[in-house]
Amino acid sequence: MVNIIATLYTEMRLPSILVALCVLVLAQQETPGATYYVTPTGAGATNGSDWANAFSNIQDAINLCGGPSDLIHAQYGIYSNAAELLVDGKSGLVIKGGYAGTGPEPGPLTNMPTVLTRAAGVNMRIIKICTAGVTLERLTISGGYMDSGNGGGLSVTGACSV
């Protein structure tokens, strides 16, 4: 009798346990974040939605990012910045360079570099990251300048006050 009750209890509960496990697994899967596209000169509506409408600077894309899986694709070329790029409160952000900037998104990679540098006549750091978990891939950081402090090209800290 005990075995029959245990079997009935297990058989009745098994479907609800499976449903609960499926919900738990789906809830833990990372939802894809926003994706933005940047070219050195911008394109189309310059809203970052694809290569045909790419932003003309990386900071515009950084400013729109807010999720833990957001991604910025940067076309190869030179990005001369008049102001320091600031990544603050964007944990999980990934910025990837070296793309051809053509074809279906994100499209093919090239062997041409994506270079982040400062504009002529501007003395500044290139990029400051104030958040843990930010990833930079296939980017060259060049020409940064700091007359005081640390990190002429790149400064990374766990927390910032700007």
Salt bridges, closest charged atoms under 4 A:
GLU84 OE2 - ARG125 NH1 3.10
GLU137 OE1 - LYS96 NZ 3.99
GLU137 OE1 - ARG138 NH1 3.64
